[in-house]
Amino acid sequence: MKIMILGAGQVGATLAASLVSENNDITVVDTDAEALKELSERYDIATVCGKASHPSILLKAGAREADMLIAVTASDEVNMVACEIARRLFQTPNRIARIRATEYLDFPGLFTTEHMTIDTLISPEQAVTDHIIRLLETPGALQVLDFANGRIRLIGVRARPDGLLVGHQLAELRQHLPDVDMRVAAIYRRGEALKPLGDTRIEAEDEVFFIAESEDLARVFSEFRRVEGQYRKLVIAGGGHIGERLATALEHNHSITLLELDNERSLALAGKLDHTLVLNGPASDRELLLEAGVADADVFCALTNDDEANIMSSLLAKRMGARKVLTLISNQAYADLVQGTDIDIAISPQQITIGSILTELRQGDVIAVHSLRRGAAEAIEVIAHSDCRIAGKAIRELKLPGGATIGAIARPNEVIMGHDDVRIEPGDHVIVFVTNKREIPEIEKLFSRRRSIIEKITS
C-alpha cells in the first residue's frame, strides 16, 4: 500500500517505523529536514521537505497515487487543510487526521462532506484519557482493552507470588474457575513471548494477557495476583488536555489533586474543575507533593508533555509513598529504560494513537486494532464474512501462524471463548492476539473476502 504520512514527530516517526516493516510504500512529509534525514537513514522510506498543506508538496509526495494520507503534524489546521486538498485536487481515497483542540472536536458536524471531509478523525488526548480511565477502573492491570462494545475485555497483568495460579499449570485454571470461561491469549517471560498451552507453568513476574467477558474479569484476575482495592485518591501532575480531561471525568467519584506548573493555566483549571484541588508548581517539588498528599495517594499520574519531568516526579512520588505511579512517556528510549524501576505503568501516547490508524489500514472488515508491547504485538477485532477463508471452519482447522491466538468470538446474543472446537460463523466478531507483527499479513489473508483483498481501500 502507498501511504503518505504528514508529520515526522513522535507519532509520525513511530507510525513510519511500524508500517514500513509491513512492506508498505511510505513517504513522510515535514518541514524539519533534519528529522526527515534521520528517518530516511533508519528506514527504507521516501521523504519530502516542505509544508504538508501546500498542494505542490502533496503532489511531489505522491498524493495522486497514494492509497492513504495520514496527517499527524503538530498543527490541527495543517492536518485539516491537507486532507481537504488531497480529496479535492488529488482524489486521495482515504484520509486520516489528528485533531487535538477541543474547540474543533466539540462540533462533530464540521467534518462532513459539506464542510471538510476527513474519513477518520483521531484525538490522541481523548484516546489516552480513555486508556488511563480503564486502567484506573482495573487496579493492578498493565493493559485494559475493550472489544465487542465492551462485552469482552483483554487484560494484561503481571503475575505476583501471591497469585493463586503462580507455580501451577494453565490447565488448572479450569479447576479453580469451573464456571468461568476465559482464554490466556499470550504470556511474556523476561520479554519473550510464550505460546500459552495447558502445561505452561505460570511464574512470578510473567506478563499474562487473558481475555474474558467483562463481568468475569475480577475472578480471573485474582488467579494471577492479589486483588487490589479500588483507587480513590489521585494526584495528577500536568494540567494539559489529558490531565484536564482525566480530572473532569473522575472528580465526582474520586479525590483529585492536580499539579500544574503554569500559573495562568492553574487559575483557568481551578475555575473549570468543580471538585479538584489545583496546586501551582513543579511536580518534582517535594514540598508541593507533600501538600498534595502524595504519601497517601492511590495513584500518582504523571501526564505532563515533558518525559524527564514525568519520570523524575513519578520516581519521587513512589518513594514518598504513592501506592502506584502511572507515567506518560513519549520517547521510546526512555520507555525501555524505566522497565524494572519503581514506575508501575508506562504509557506510550503514540502507540495508543497508532492503534486507531491501524484499524483503517488492516485488510478485511476490521473493527478495532490495539498496538501492544510497544508495537511488537497487536490485538485485533475483525468480522468473519461468509466469503472469507475461515467461515464455517473450527478453530483447530485454521492454519494460524505460530504467534497468533483466537481469544474470543462475539455474536449478537453470546460471547464464546476461542477453544479449538468452536466453529466460526459468518458475522462473528473474532478477537485475535498476534505476538509477532510480521504475521499480520497471514491473519489478513484468512479474514479477507475472496472477491477482493483490497476492497476496503478501493470502496
N, C-alpha and C positions, 0 to 999 in steps of 0.2 A: 504494500500500500504506500502511496506517495503522500506524505504528511508534512505540512508546514507548521512549525512551532514559532510563534511570535513572542520573544522574550527569552533571554538567556540567564535569568535569575535562578534562584534555588529550585523553583518548580519546573521551569523550562529545562534546566540542565538535567535534573533528575528524570524528567519525562523523556528527554532525548536519549539518555543512557538506557532507560527501560525499553523504549521502543526499538532502538537500533539493534538491540540484542535479539529481537524477533524478526530480523531481516526486513524491516521496513525501510523505505527510501525517505530519509529525514533531511529537511532543510530548516535551519534555525536563523531567525532574523532578529537583530538587536542593533542598537546604536553604539554599544560598547565593543570596540574592535578587539580589545584585549581578552574579554570574556569569550568572544567567538573563536579567537585563536586558540585559547586553552581547550575549548570544547572540540575543535577540529583536530587537535593534536591527540586527544584522548580517544575519540570515537570516529568511526567512518561515516561522517555526515558532511553535508554541504552547508555553507554559511553565507549570509548576505548582510552586510553592514549598512544600516540606514533606518529611517523612521518607518515603523511597521504599518502605519496607516496611510503611507503615501502609495498611490496606485503604481508608480514606476517601480518602487521597491517590491511590491507584491508581485508584479509581473515578472521582475527579474528572479524572484524566488520560486517562480513556477506556479502561481495561483491558478492559471488557466488549466494546467494539467493535474493539479492536486486533487486527491480524493477527500482530504480533510484539512481544515485550518483550525489550529488551537491557539487562541490569543490569551497569553498569560503574562503580558507586560505589566509593569508596575502601575500603569495608568488605565483606569476603567474606560476613560474616553477613547484612548487609542484602541483598546480592545473592541469597543463597540463599533467605532468607525471602520476598523479593519474588516470586521465581519460583514458590515453593510457593503463596503466596496467590493469585497470578494464575491458577494452574492450578485450585485448589480452589474459589475463590469466583467467578472470572470466566470460567473456561474459555478463557483466552488460549491460542491453539493452538500458538504457537512461543515458546520461552523460551530465551534465551541468557544465561549468567552468566560474569563474570570471577572466577576464583578464583585467588588468588596464594599462599596459605600452603601449604607442602608438607605440613603436618600433615593437611590435607584431601585433597590430591592423592594421598597415599600409600595412600588407601583408596578405590579407584575404585567399589567396590560401594555406597558411600554415596549416590551419585547415581543411584538406581534408583527404579522405581515404588513399591517397598515403603518407601522412605525419603524421598527428596526428589528430585522429578523436575526435571531440567534437560536440555533437548533437546541443547544444545551447551555444552560446558564449554571456557572459554578460559583458558589460562595464559600471560599475556604474557611472564613471565620465561623460561619454557621455550622459547617461540617465538623470542624474541630470542636466547637462548643457541644454539639450533639454527642460526639465521641466521648468527651470528658464526662458529660452527664451520665451516659451509660456506665462508664467505669465507676463513678461515684455511687450509682444505684446498685452496684455489684461489688461490695467490699472484698478486696483480695484478688480481683481479676486483673490480668495483664491486658486483655483484649476482650471486647464485647461487641459482637456483630449481629445485626438483625437480618433475618430473611423471611420471606413469605409474609410481609406486612406485620412483622413482629411475632408471628406464631412460633418461629424457630429461632434459636439463638446459638451462635458458635462462641464458646468461651475459651480463652487462653488463661491457664493458671499454672503457677509454679508449685510443684508438689513439695510439701514440707514433711519433716519426720513425724509430725503428729497426725498426718493424714491416715485414714483407715486402710487405704489400699497400698500405701508405700511399703515396699518389700514383698508385695504379692503380685500375682499374675492378673492380667486384664480379664481373663476368663472368670475370675472370682467376683467381678462386678455384678454378674447376674445373680450370684448367691446373696450379695449384700443388698441389691435392689431388685428383687424378683418382679415387682410390679411397675418398674420404670424402664421404658425403652430409650436407649441412648446409644451413641456411637463415639468412639475415640477416633478423631479424624487424623491426628498426627501427634508424634512425640519428638521433641528435640532434646538431645542429651549432649551437653557440652558443645552446643552449636550445630550438631549434626542431626539430620532428620532420620528417624527410625520408622519403619513400617509397623503400624500397630497390629499385632497378632495376638491370638488368645494366650500364648505362652510368654508374651512380653512382660517382663517384671518391672514394675514402676520403682524408680529410685528417687530419693530425696533430691530436690533441685531440678528434676526433669520439668521441661515446659510442655504441658499437655493441652492439646486443643480437643475439646469434646463438643458434640452437638446434641441438642435435646429440645423438647418443647419447653417454652418459656416457664411454664408452671412447674416443671420438674428440676429446674436448674439448681435450686438450693440443696436438694438432696444429693444430686450428683456431685456438686461442689465439695460437699463435706467428705467425700471419699478421698480427695487429694490433699486437703489441708483443713485445719480447724476453721470453722465458720466464724467470721468476724462480725462484730456488732455494726449496726448502721452508722454511717458517717453523719454527724450533726453539726460539728463546729469546723468551719472552713476559714482559712486565711488565704486570700488571693493576692499575689504580687503582680501588679500590672493592670492598669485601668484602660487598656486599649479596647478594640472591638470585642475580642474574645473574653477578656476579663469582665467587661460591662455586661455582655450577653449572659455569661455564666451567673453573675450575681443577680441579674434580673430574673433569670429562670428559677433560681433556687432560694432567693432571700425570704420567701414566705414560709419555707419549711426548714430552713437551716439558719444557724447563727453565723453570719458572714462579716469578716473584716477585710477591707480591700485597701492595699497599699499602692499609692500612685506617686511617682517622682515629680511630675509636673504640677505646679501649684494651681494653675488655671484649670487644668483638666480635673484636678481633685475637687475643686469647687463645683465644677459642672456636674461631676458624678454624684456629689453629695446632694445636689438639687434634684437629680433624676431618680436616684435609688431611695426607696421608702424605708427599708428595714436593714440597710447595710451601713456599717460604720466605715467611713472613709478616712484614712490617715495619709498625710502628705509626707513623703520622704523616700529614701532608697531602701529597697527590700533587704539589702545586705547590712543595714544598720542594726546592730544588736539591740540597742535600746528601743528602737521602733518595733522590732519583732517582739520584745518583751511586752511593750504596751499593747501590741495586737493580740497577745495571749497565745503566741505560737507554741509555748510549752504544753498547753492543754488542747491544741488543735488536733482534730482527727485527720485532717489532710491540709497540707500546705501546697498550693498550686502556683507554680512559677510560670507566669504567662506573659512576660514582657517580650519585646521584639529583640532583646539582647541575649544571645545564648550564654555568654560568660556570666552575665548578671543572674540569669535563671539558675545556672549550675551552682554558683557560689552561694546564692541565697538559699537554695534547696539543701545543700550540704550543711549550712549553718543552722537552718530550721530543724533539720533532722537531729543534729547534735544538741539542740536546745530542747528537744522533747517531742517534736511533732510525730504523731503516730505513723503517718505516711507522707511521702513527698511525691508530687507529680510535676514533671518538668517538661516544658516545651523546648525542643531542640531542633533547629533547622539544619545545622551543619552536620553532615554525615560523620565526619571525623570525630566530632565531639560525642555523637551518639554512641559510637564504638568505644570511646574512652570511658564513658560512665558505666559501662557494663560491669557489674560486680561491686559497684560502690554503694553508698547509702541511698542513692536515688532509686526509689521503688519502681516508678514507671516513667519512661522517657517517651514523649510523643513527638512524632515527626509530622508537622503540618503538610509538608509536600506529599508524603505517602498517602495521607488521607485524601488530599485533593486529587491525586493521580487515580485513585480508585474510581472516582466519578467519571474521569476521562476514559479509563479503560472499559467502562461499561459500554461506551459508544463505539469502541474500536473492536471489541471481540466479535468474531463471526458467530452467526446463529442468533436466536432471539434471547439475548442476554438481558436480564432484569437488573442485576447488581453485580459489581465486582469490588472486592476488598483486597487491597495490597497489604501483605503481611511480611513480617520478618525483614523489615527494611527493604521491601521489594523483591525478596528472594522467592516468596510464595504468594499464592492467591487463593481466595475463596470466591466461588462464582455461583450465582443463581441463574439457571438457564431453563427455558421451556423446551420440552421434548415434543416436537410436532410429529404428525403421523407419517410424514415423508422423510424423517431423519433416520439415520442408520441404527439408532438404538431402540426405536419404538417397538414395543412388543417383545423385547428381549429381557431375560432375567439378568440381574447384575453380574452373576457368575459367568454369563456368556459373553460379556463385553470384554474387548481387548483393551483394557485401560492401561496407560503407561504406568511404570513402577511407582512413581511418586504421586499418583492420583488416587483419591478415595471418594466414593459417593457417600456422603454423610447422611442425607435425608431426602425425602420426597414429600412435597406438599401437594395435596389435592383439595378441592373445594371444601370437603367436609372431614378431612382427616390428614394427619401427619404420620408418615411411615419412615422408620429409620432404614438406612441403606444396607440391609442384610443381603446376603448372597442370593437368596431365593426370591427376592422381591422383583416383580416384573414391571418394567417401565411402560406406562400407558401414555397415549397421546394427550397432551395438555398438562402433563405432570411438570411441576416446578422442581428441578433437580439441583441439589446443593452439592457442589464438587469442591474438594480441597486438593490443591496441587502444590506439592512441596518444592517442585523444580519448575520454574517458569519456562524452561526450554521445552517442556512437554505440553504447553498450552496449545500449540497448533494441532496436536493429536486429539486433544479434547474438542477443539473447534470442529474438526472433521466429523467426529462422532455425532455432534449435535447439528451440524449444518444440514439444511434442507437440500435434498438431492437435485432439485430443479435449478438451484443457483447458489453457489457458495459465496457469491458477493452480493446477494440480494439486498442486504442491509445498506450497502454503500450506494447502490445504483437506484434504490427506490426513492 
